[in-house]
């Protein structure tokens, strides 16, 4: 008899998802997984994959639970691993701990796992309830699911816009369209990504540092700079504010960056319709273990990426402001279309309030 998933089971899985988000972006190249262990209706352990990707959340949770894991129920957002690496598989360790049931949020897309972890558990007499909140469980590791479907990084286009779809006035002023709550959200979002990509215009006008400004910053993403003509002023903030992050500088010219920092890498790439070849750029980024990219560019870069079909997800922070004017800057520029059938449609839409703003999220492509 197959056990039905109860409201209490969903509650525990939601707690496991919350755990997974605690180290989102900090566990690469491994996914950030959440685990909750429950015995006799009581939570005995909660855990997230450790920073750096090891140990996995199941192992951390088993250590926290000590001997209480026997005959317990385990809620884990991603299928327990099945392959031997630095440590034995989590599916084996759960079996050895004598757990009773394992609730799995979503199956692991890694061919080394992909159902094998579930089979190990079942072979050892453990009841497995799979696909409990699969979409919610997968979203924390969206990049991980694309990794096994594409040679490109996972790309999210984020922009703060007015009610009429503007990102700046006609003079280029854009600070600050969104509310303080939304600015905090953006810095939390940045920390989850391997890199942030921007173009020449955004850097020249806004002069951003592209770092993470939170009380407990755990990570600053790498920076991707697109400078077609190689004309950017090297005194811009993005070149001055360094931690451990790298700068990927792409141009048509093999410009030497006379900056005393080994983390700046300069790439000369070809042309694609008179612009930098985005396909070539994203392939280079994957070669350097960039699995997720947050777009914080202007209307032209947004348009180029959308038209090239490289964007997977869109996040618009919509502020209660109306800028107006034909010369003010639109969030997406690029080519004009004459038929609504050519418009890009989003799916799986979600909307939530952030201060006075609304954060509108939608997917163009999904890999789970």
Residue pairs with C-beta under 8 A, 6 or more apart in sequence:
2 129
3 101
3 127
3 129
5 103
5 129
5 132
9 75
9 103
9 129
9 132
10 132
10 133
12 36
12 38
12 43
12 73
12 75
12 103
13 36
13 75
13 77
13 103
13 105
13 132
13 133
13 136
13 137
14 133
14 136
15 34
15 36
15 43
15 46
15 75
16 34
16 35
16 36
16 46
16 75
16 76
16 77
16 105
16 137
17 34
17 77
17 105
17 133
17 136
17 137
17 140
18 34
19 34
19 35
19 36
19 46
19 47
19 48
19 57
19 77
20 32
20 33
20 34
20 48
20 49
20 57
20 77
20 78
20 137
20 140
20 141
21 32
21 34
21 140
22 32
22 34
22 48
23 32
23 48
23 49
23 50
23 51
24 32
24 140
24 141
24 191
24 192
25 32
25 191
25 192
25 193
25 194
25 219
25 221
25 292
26 32
26 51
26 52
26 191
26 218
26 219
27 49
27 50
27 51
27 52
27 53
28 53
28 143
28 194
28 289
28 291
29 53
29 289
29 291
30 49
30 53
30 54
30 56
31 49
31 78
31 140
31 141
31 144
32 48
32 49
32 140
32 141
33 48
33 49
33 56
33 57
33 58
33 76
33 77
33 78
33 141
34 46
34 47
34 48
34 57
34 76
34 77
34 140
35 45
35 46
35 47
35 48
35 57
35 58
35 60
35 61
35 74
35 75
35 76
35 77
36 43
36 45
36 46
36 61
36 74
36 75
36 76
37 43
37 44
37 45
37 46
37 61
37 62
37 64
37 65
37 68
37 69
37 72
37 73
37 74
37 75
37 99
38 44
38 72
38 73
38 74
38 75
39 65
39 68
39 69
39 71
39 72
39 73
44 64
44 65
44 68
44 69
44 72
45 61
45 62
45 64
45 65
45 68
45 69
46 61
46 64
47 57
47 58
47 60
47 61
47 64
48 57
48 60
49 55
49 56
49 57
49 60
50 56
50 60
51 218
54 86
54 87
55 87
56 80
56 81
56 87
56 90
57 76
58 74
58 76
58 80
58 90
58 93
58 94
59 87
59 90
59 93
61 74
62 69
62 93
62 94
62 97
65 72
69 97
69 98
69 99
70 97
70 98
70 99
71 98
71 99
71 100
72 99
72 100
73 99
73 100
73 101
73 102
73 103
74 94
74 99
74 101
74 102
74 103
75 103
75 105
75 132
76 102
76 103
76 104
76 105
77 105
77 106
77 137
77 140
78 104
78 105
78 106
78 108
78 137
78 138
78 141
79 104
79 106
79 107
79 108
79 113
79 114
79 115
79 117
79 118
79 130
80 89
80 90
80 91
80 94
80 102
80 104
80 117
80 120
80 121
81 89
81 90
81 91
81 108
81 110
81 112
81 113
81 117
82 89
82 91
82 112
82 113
82 116
82 117
82 119
82 120
83 89
83 112
83 113
83 116
89 117
89 120
90 117
91 116
91 117
91 118
91 120
91 121
92 120
94 102
94 121
94 126
95 120
95 121
95 124
95 126
99 126
100 126
100 127
101 126
101 127
101 128
101 129
102 121
102 126
102 127
102 128
102 129
103 128
103 129
103 132
104 118
104 128
104 129
104 130
104 131
104 132
105 131
105 132
105 133
105 134
105 136
105 137
105 138
106 131
106 133
106 134
106 135
106 137
106 138
106 368
107 114
107 115
107 118
107 130
107 131
107 134
108 114
108 117
109 144
109 145
109 147
109 148
109 149
109 367
109 368
110 148
111 148
118 128
118 130
121 128
122 128
134 368
135 348
135 368
138 145
138 368
139 368
142 154
142 156
142 292
142 312
142 313
142 367
142 368
143 153
143 154
143 194
143 291
143 292
144 291
145 367
145 368
146 152
146 153
146 154
146 291
146 312
146 367
147 154
147 291
148 367
149 367
150 367
151 283
151 286
152 279
152 282
152 283
152 286
152 310
153 194
153 195
153 282
153 285
153 286
153 290
153 291
153 292
153 293
154 291
154 292
154 293
154 312
154 313
155 282
155 292
155 293
155 295
155 305
155 310
155 311
155 312
155 313
156 193
156 292
156 293
156 294
156 295
156 311
156 312
156 313
156 314
156 315
157 295
157 302
157 305
157 306
157 311
157 313
157 314
157 315
158 186
158 189
158 294
158 295
158 296
158 314
158 315
158 316
158 317
159 167
159 295
159 296
159 302
159 315
159 316
159 317
159 331
160 167
160 174
160 176
160 177
160 178
160 182
160 186
160 316
160 317
160 319
160 357
161 167
161 177
161 316
161 317
161 318
161 319
161 331
162 177
162 318
162 319
162 321
162 322
162 323
163 318
163 319
163 320
163 321
163 322
164 322
164 323
164 324
165 330
165 331
165 332
166 323
166 324
166 325
166 328
166 329
166 330
166 331
167 174
167 177
167 298
167 299
167 329
167 330
167 331
168 174
168 205
168 298
168 323
168 328
168 329
169 323
169 325
169 328
169 329
170 325
170 327
170 328
170 329
172 205
172 329
174 205
174 206
174 329
175 206
176 183
177 317
177 319
177 321
178 186
178 317
178 319
178 354
178 355
178 357
179 319
179 354
179 355
179 356
179 357
180 355
181 354
181 355
181 357
182 317
182 319
182 354
182 355
182 357
182 359
184 214
185 317
185 354
185 359
186 317
187 212
187 213
187 214
188 214
189 294
189 315
190 196
190 210
190 212
190 220
190 221
190 294
191 212
191 214
191 217
191 218
191 219
191 220
191 221
192 292
193 221
193 292
193 293
193 294
194 221
194 222
194 289
194 290
194 291
194 292
194 293
195 221
195 222
195 223
195 224
195 248
195 285
195 290
195 292
195 293
195 294
196 210
196 221
196 222
196 223
196 224
196 293
196 294
196 295
196 296
197 224
197 225
197 226
197 293
197 294
197 295
197 296
197 297
197 301
198 208
198 210
198 223
198 224
198 225
198 226
198 238
198 296
198 297
198 301
199 226
199 227
199 297
199 298
199 300
199 301
200 226
200 227
200 228
200 229
200 231
200 232
201 297
201 298
201 300
201 301
202 208
202 296
202 297
202 298
202 301
203 225
203 227
203 232
203 236
203 238
204 232
204 233
204 236
205 298
207 236
207 237
207 238
208 237
208 238
208 296
209 237
209 238
209 240
209 241
210 221
210 223
210 238
210 241
210 296
211 217
211 220
211 241
211 243
211 245
212 219
212 220
212 221
220 243
220 244
220 245
221 245
221 294
222 245
222 246
222 247
222 248
222 290
223 238
223 245
223 246
223 247
223 248
224 247
224 248
224 250
224 281
224 285
224 290
224 293
225 232
225 238
225 247
225 248
225 249
225 250
226 250
226 251
226 276
226 281
226 297
226 301
227 249
227 250
227 251
227 255
228 251
228 252
228 275
228 276
229 251
229 252
229 253
230 251
230 252
230 253
230 255
234 257
234 258
234 259
238 247
239 247
239 257
239 259
239 264
242 261
242 263
244 263
245 263
246 263
246 264
246 265
246 288
247 261
247 263
247 264
247 265
248 265
248 267
248 284
248 285
248 288
248 290
249 255
249 257
249 264
249 265
249 266
249 267
250 267
250 269
250 276
250 281
250 284
251 266
251 267
251 268
251 269
251 276
252 268
252 269
252 270
252 271
252 276
253 268
254 266
254 268
255 266
256 266
257 264
257 266
265 288
267 281
267 284
269 276
269 277
269 280
269 281
269 284
270 277
270 280
271 277
272 278
272 279
272 280
272 308
275 304
278 304
278 305
278 308
278 310
279 308
279 310
282 293
282 310
285 293
295 301
295 302
295 305
295 311
297 305
298 329
298 333
299 329
299 330
299 331
299 332
299 333
299 334
300 333
300 334
302 331
302 332
302 333
302 334
303 332
303 333
303 334
303 335
304 334
305 311
306 332
306 334
306 344
307 334
307 335
311 364
312 363
312 364
312 365
312 366
312 367
313 361
313 362
313 363
313 364
313 365
314 346
314 361
314 362
314 363
314 364
315 359
315 360
315 361
316 331
316 359
316 360
316 361
317 354
317 357
317 358
317 359
317 360
318 357
318 358
318 359
318 360
319 356
319 357
320 356
320 357
337 343
344 364
346 362
346 363
346 364
347 362
347 363
347 364
347 366
348 362
348 363
348 366
349 360
349 361
349 362
350 360
350 361
350 362
351 358
351 359
351 360
351 361
352 358
352 359
353 359
